[in-house]
Amino acid sequence: MSTAFAETELLDAYTVADRSEPHLRANMIASIDGAATHQGLSGGLNGPADKQVFDVLRRLADVVLVGAGTLRAEGYGGLRLGQADVTWRREHGLADHPVLAVVSSRLALEPSSPLFTQAPRRPLLITHEQSPSQQRALLQEVADVLVCGREAVDPVRLREELVARGMPQILCEGGPHLLGTLAGADVLDELCLTVSPLIEGGEAIRITRDAPVAHLPVRLAGVLRAEDMLFLRYLR
Ligand SMILES: NC(=O)c1ccc[n+]([C@@H]2O[C@H](COP(=O)([O-])OP(=O)(O)OC[C@H]3O[C@@H](n4cnc5c(N)ncnc54)[C@H](OP(=O)(O)O)[C@@H]3O)[C@@H](O)[C@H]2O)c1
């Protein structure tokens, strides 16, 4: 099957110079008029080239950070990479799979979900002191719980905790609420944005929502193209 990008092209574009240096990268997709969803999911915006980038970014990550809203909407299962990614990671001295880290306040997650039961590595659950303690105790059976903050997840502590646990290469796959929180605290190092060649219209959300005004200047560090789809890499 032909692919949009050669693997080496993507690895060259997205590999950081020093893996030990903490790096928080987010990867998002939007239509040209800024919609982050089509009919409530990001799936209506993407395509095979975007999937290639998505997979390479996972391959390069120590931990994949995702908001509970995205898990629920997109139906995440256990985070398991394909064999080619596992082989590459072994050759580069990395664990077979990144850890999945879920950010949640309400902790409305089922311990019996495939997210936990089919995870090749024990997931992390990132929450705060005010989250429901009973639910937290239940989920502690299937995940390591990180309490970062009193009434909300503190993005600075979140980042520090992941780095302290030996996971400096952090990939955030959204969603918009989580990305808004990270941007609001200015803890993002990089935003990878796929621009999908669509005018979506309607009331779709943006890639940040419920967020304080951040107004963070960024620098364009890379551009890839697959037909009409653009892959932009911005560094803070
Ligand atoms: N275009 C894209 O690239 C892209 C990427 C990902 C998702 N999406 C789309 O975005 C939509 C979901 O949006 P969303 O904003 O609800 O996604 P989200 O940020 O993944 O989820 C929001 C939920 O995650 C938890 N959460 C996020 N940030 C938190 C924080 N700082 N502290 C504590 N909890 C936090 C909370 O969970 P609890 O409710 O459990 O407390 C919150 O209700 C879906 O339609 C999905 O398809 C698009």
The ligand as a MOL file (V3000), in Angstrom:
LIG
                    3D

  0  0  0     0  0            999 V3000
M  V30 BEGIN CTAB
M  V30 COUNTS 48 52 0 0 0
M  V30 BEGIN ATOM
M  V30 1 N -9.4020 18.0370 16.5210 0
M  V30 2 C -8.6500 17.3690 17.3330 0
M  V30 3 O -7.4340 17.2600 17.1270 0
M  V30 4 C -9.2630 16.6930 18.5290 0
M  V30 5 C -8.4290 16.0370 19.4360 0
M  V30 6 C -9.0210 15.4170 20.5340 0
M  V30 7 C -10.3950 15.4740 20.7140 0
M  V30 8 N -11.1580 16.1080 19.8140 0 CHG=1
M  V30 9 C -12.6200 16.1830 19.9780 0
M  V30 10 O -12.8780 17.0160 21.1040 0
M  V30 11 C -14.1150 16.6430 21.7110 0
M  V30 12 C -13.9120 16.5110 23.1860 0
M  V30 13 O -13.6190 17.8060 23.6860 0
M  V30 14 P -13.2700 18.0370 25.2020 0
M  V30 15 O -12.8590 19.4490 25.3600 0
M  V30 16 O -14.4010 17.5110 26.0430 0 CHG=-1
M  V30 17 O -12.0050 17.0960 25.3700 0
M  V30 18 P -11.0410 16.7990 26.5680 0
M  V30 19 O -10.2190 17.9650 26.9280 0
M  V30 20 O -10.3370 15.5630 26.1800 0
M  V30 21 O -12.0010 16.3990 27.7390 0
M  V30 22 C -12.5530 17.2670 28.6970 0
M  V30 23 C -12.6640 16.4460 29.9420 0
M  V30 24 O -11.3570 15.9280 30.2650 0
M  V30 25 C -11.0530 16.1610 31.6060 0
M  V30 26 N -10.1290 17.2700 31.6550 0
M  V30 27 C -9.5790 17.9390 30.5970 0
M  V30 28 N -8.7530 18.8720 31.0420 0
M  V30 29 C -8.7780 18.7830 32.3910 0
M  V30 30 C -8.1190 19.4770 33.4180 0
M  V30 31 N -7.2670 20.4550 33.1570 0
M  V30 32 N -8.3670 19.1370 34.7120 0
M  V30 33 C -9.2190 18.1540 34.9910 0
M  V30 34 N -9.8790 17.4480 34.0600 0
M  V30 35 C -9.6500 17.7730 32.7780 0
M  V30 36 C -12.3750 16.4720 32.2640 0
M  V30 37 O -12.8970 15.1740 32.4580 0
M  V30 38 P -14.0280 14.7530 33.4680 0
M  V30 39 O -15.2810 15.1860 32.8050 0
M  V30 40 O -13.8680 13.2790 33.5360 0
M  V30 41 O -13.7780 15.4320 34.7630 0
M  V30 42 C -13.0880 17.2400 31.1650 0
M  V30 43 O -14.4850 17.2230 31.2900 0
M  V30 44 C -14.5260 15.3450 21.0550 0
M  V30 45 O -15.5330 15.6630 20.1180 0
M  V30 46 C -13.2690 14.8770 20.3270 0
M  V30 47 O -13.6070 14.1490 19.1850 0
M  V30 48 C -10.6200 16.7390 18.7180 0
M  V30 END ATOM
M  V30 BEGIN BOND
M  V30 1 1 1 2
M  V30 2 2 2 3
M  V30 3 1 2 4
M  V30 4 1 4 5
M  V30 5 2 4 48
M  V30 6 2 5 6
M  V30 7 1 6 7
M  V30 8 2 7 8
M  V30 9 1 8 9
M  V30 10 1 8 48
M  V30 11 1 9 10
M  V30 12 1 9 46
M  V30 13 1 10 11
M  V30 14 1 11 12
M  V30 15 1 11 44
M  V30 16 1 12 13
M  V30 17 1 13 14
M  V30 18 2 14 15
M  V30 19 1 14 16
M  V30 20 1 14 17
M  V30 21 1 17 18
M  V30 22 2 18 19
M  V30 23 1 18 20
M  V30 24 1 18 21
M  V30 25 1 21 22
M  V30 26 1 22 23
M  V30 27 1 23 24
M  V30 28 1 23 42
M  V30 29 1 24 25
M  V30 30 1 25 26
M  V30 31 1 25 36
M  V30 32 1 26 27
M  V30 33 1 26 35
M  V30 34 2 27 28
M  V30 35 1 28 29
M  V30 36 1 29 30
M  V30 37 2 29 35
M  V30 38 1 30 31
M  V30 39 2 30 32
M  V30 40 1 32 33
M  V30 41 2 33 34
M  V30 42 1 34 35
M  V30 43 1 36 37
M  V30 44 1 36 42
M  V30 45 1 37 38
M  V30 46 2 38 39
M  V30 47 1 38 40
M  V30 48 1 38 41
M  V30 49 1 42 43
M  V30 50 1 44 45
M  V30 51 1 44 46
M  V30 52 1 46 47
M  V30 END BOND
M  V30 END CTAB
M  END
